Amino acid sequence: MTTLTTNLPANSGLGLFAQLRAKLRRHAVYVRVYNELSALSDRELEDIGLVRGMLRDVASEASAEA
């Protein structure tokens, strides 16, 4: 006889929807932060201690905290 073992909780269906919702929320935060920072001029970015090459990292950090 073969047995199947999974590491999923009994209510994994609900957990999957919660994970998807959280991932979509994090992605929305990433896009919003990236777009808002991208709209700033180089001078404005410099005033807040950023350079254009840092925008992806900053947006990623913001989305991870959401």
LINSUL-V710283 format. One record per backbone hydrogen bond with DSSP energy under -1.0 kcal/mol. CO is the residue of the C=O (numbers start at 1). NH is the residue of the N-H. If there is no record, write none. Layout:
co=CO nh=NH
co=CO nh=NH
//
This chain:
co=9 nh=12
co=11 nh=15
co=12 nh=16
co=13 nh=17
co=14 nh=18
co=15 nh=19
co=16 nh=20
co=17 nh=21
co=18 nh=22
co=19 nh=23
co=20 nh=24
co=21 nh=25
co=22 nh=26
co=23 nh=27
co=24 nh=28
co=25 nh=29
co=26 nh=30
co=27 nh=31
co=28 nh=32
co=29 nh=33
co=30 nh=34
co=31 nh=35
co=32 nh=36
co=33 nh=37
co=34 nh=38
co=35 nh=39
co=37 nh=40
co=41 nh=45
co=42 nh=46
co=43 nh=47
co=44 nh=48
co=45 nh=50
co=46 nh=49
co=51 nh=54
co=52 nh=55
co=54 nh=58
co=55 nh=59
co=56 nh=60
co=57 nh=61
co=58 nh=62
co=59 nh=63
co=60 nh=64
co=61 nh=65
//
